[in-house]
């Protein structure tokens, strides 16, 4: 064991699962956080004894507090937080999006990242040796929107600002923060892209995807750097996806 500890939110499936398993394979102790304990336990069985599944809802302050308290109690420290938990509203025109669906996306994608970041900073600045790294899962939508995805787009744009603010304020505590913007990984959530997804001109076209393994490799690289070096922003995407010139 390296003695390093990573916490991954949204670790029960998709990108979060792939990242969590990559950390476990790299000899980290890994806290698997998510709302569905059964899914987390399945990932833990796959990842081995170094994985600790913890049911948590990142949108709820008391749940986040309990998550980080358990991390500190059982593992003693936190070296890497990967803020991955996220959700999206159904694709509808901006003017038709119900307020409660907007709020659900903002609560998870933005407030959840904020709450976990707060808790991580408190732990990282108090531990010995102090410091650590926070990596936020942005999205291609952190810079370029898809149509009818206003809540998701707004939340991910805001995560970019939160990443910058965290990077700035974390310096005095030896805490580095960066962001990975991911486009079209071949996960269950992206399955529809291969048959057709809405484009900037409102046509429906299939889009290419790529293996989530490459996202895991990129996050592990970011996490492997010494704290005096940082990848501020990284974009990992399917080469032929319509991102450059999306509209």
ABEGO torsion letter per residue (X at the ends): XAGBBBBBBGAABEAAAAAAAAAAAAGBBBBBBEABAAAAAAAAAAAEAABBBBBBBAABAAAAAAAAAAAAAAAGBBABBBBABBBBBBBBBAAABBAAAAAAAAAAAAAAAAAAAAAAAAAAAABOBBEEBBBBBBEAAAABBBBGAAAAAAAAAAAAAAAAAAAAAAAAAGBBBBBBBBBGBBBAAAAAAAAEBBBAAGBBBBBBBBBAAAAAAAAAAAAABBAABBBABBBBBBAABBABGAX
